[in-house]
Amino acid sequence: MEENKKKNSRKSAGRKPKSDPAVHRYVVRLNSEENGRFDIQFQKSGLKERSKFIKTMIFGKEIKVVRIDKATMDYYIRLTNFYHQFQSIGNNYNQTVKAVKTNFGEKRAFVLLRNLEKATIDLVLLSKRIIMLTREFEENYLIKQRKEEENGG
């Protein structure tokens, strides 16, 4: 009896058997061009296992493709940082004008505010240039995206 218990305890160890194991296997051979296309679609899918990717393609399950363009993300991150810097400059501008009015005489305040006005004009021109470059970038990016979609990429 003790021998049967030992044998049963050994059999229960390990992984439980699946109720419907995947035992059917199919082989597909691809040429270099097809393999390249397969690899691109696999990478776009974001899945980690090729077998799961193939199953989803065969059975028509929906695969979500998320494209992350690092150059675009970097551009927008820098643009956001720039925006925050412009906000800081605006706050500093208001504080500076207030300090100049309270701490200096009328003539000295006029001279200092004149210099501040020149710097402000430069900032306005710079901000207009940034807006123009951003619009140009977005137009080129959208054109690039449309071409990729049309080409199936």
C-alpha positions in Angstrom: 0.0 0.0 0.0 2.8 2.4 0.8 4.3 1.8 -2.6 1.1 2.8 -4.3 1.0 6.1 -2.3 4.5 6.9 -3.3 3.7 6.2 -7.0 0.6 8.4 -6.9 2.4 11.2 -5.2 5.0 11.2 -7.9 2.4 11.3 -10.6 0.6 14.3 -9.1 3.8 16.4 -9.2 4.5 18.7 -12.1 2.2 20.5 -14.5 -1.5 19.6 -14.8 -2.3 18.3 -18.3 -4.4 20.6 -20.5 -7.9 19.6 -21.3 -7.4 20.4 -25.0 -3.7 20.6 -25.8 -2.4 22.2 -29.0 -0.9 19.2 -30.8 -1.6 20.1 -34.5 1.3 21.8 -36.3 1.5 23.4 -39.7 4.6 24.5 -41.6 4.6 27.5 -43.9 7.7 28.6 -45.9 8.2 32.2 -46.8 10.6 33.8 -49.3 12.8 36.8 -48.2 10.3 39.4 -49.3 7.4 37.7 -47.6 9.4 37.1 -44.5 10.3 40.8 -44.4 6.6 41.8 -44.7 5.8 39.2 -42.0 8.4 40.6 -39.6 7.2 44.2 -40.1 3.6 43.2 -39.4 4.7 41.2 -36.4 6.7 44.1 -35.0 3.7 46.5 -35.6 1.4 44.1 -33.7 3.3 44.5 -30.5 2.9 40.8 -29.6 5.8 39.0 -28.1 5.3 35.5 -29.5 5.1 34.8 -33.3 2.8 31.8 -32.7 0.1 34.0 -31.1 0.5 36.6 -33.8 0.0 33.9 -36.5 -3.1 32.6 -34.7 -4.6 36.1 -34.5 -4.0 36.6 -38.2 -5.5 33.3 -39.2 -8.6 33.5 -37.1 -9.2 37.2 -37.8 -8.9 38.5 -34.3 -8.4 42.2 -34.1 -4.8 43.4 -33.5 -4.2 46.9 -32.3 -1.3 48.5 -33.9 0.2 51.5 -32.1 2.9 53.5 -33.8 5.2 55.6 -31.8 7.2 58.1 -33.8 10.0 59.0 -31.4 11.0 62.1 -33.4 7.4 63.4 -33.1 7.2 62.6 -29.4 10.6 64.3 -28.8 9.4 67.4 -30.8 6.2 67.7 -28.7 8.0 67.2 -25.4 10.4 70.0 -26.3 7.6 72.2 -27.5 5.8 71.6 -24.2 8.9 72.5 -22.3 9.2 75.6 -24.4 5.6 76.6 -23.6 6.3 76.3 -19.9 9.4 78.5 -20.3 7.2 81.1 -22.1 4.8 81.0 -19.2 7.6 81.6 -16.8 8.9 84.5 -18.8 5.4 86.0 -18.8 5.3 85.7 -15.0 8.8 87.2 -14.7 7.8 90.0 -17.0 4.8 91.0 -14.8 7.0 90.9 -11.7 9.7 92.9 -13.4 7.4 95.7 -14.5 5.9 95.9 -11.1 9.3 96.0 -9.4 10.6 98.7 -11.9 7.5 100.9 -11.2 7.9 100.7 -7.5 11.7 100.9 -7.1 12.8 103.4 -9.7 12.1 106.9 -10.8 10.0 107.7 -13.8 13.0 108.3 -16.2 15.0 105.3 -15.1 11.8 103.1 -15.2 11.1 104.3 -18.7 14.6 103.3 -19.9 14.5 99.9 -18.2 11.0 99.2 -19.6 12.1 100.2 -23.1 14.8 97.5 -22.9 12.3 95.0 -21.7 10.0 96.0 -24.5 12.7 95.2 -27.1 13.3 91.8 -25.5 9.6 91.1 -25.5 9.4 91.9 -29.2 12.2 89.4 -29.8 10.2 86.8 -27.9 7.0 87.5 -29.9 9.0 87.0 -33.1 10.5 83.8 -31.8 7.1 82.5 -30.7 5.6 83.2 -34.2 8.6 81.3 -35.7 7.9 78.3 -33.4 4.2 78.3 -34.4 5.2 78.4 -38.0 7.7 75.5 -37.6 5.1 73.5 -35.7 2.5 73.9 -38.4 5.0 73.0 -41.1 6.1 69.9 -39.1 2.5 68.8 -38.6 1.7 69.2 -42.3 4.8 67.2 -43.3 4.0 64.6 -40.6 0.4 64.2 -41.8 1.5 63.9 -45.4 4.1 61.2 -44.4 1.4 59.3 -42.4 -1.1 59.4 -45.3 1.6 58.0 -47.7 2.5 55.2 -45.3 -1.2 54.3 -44.9 -1.7 54.3 -48.7 1.4 52.1 -49.2 0.1 49.7 -46.5 2.9 50.5 -44.1 
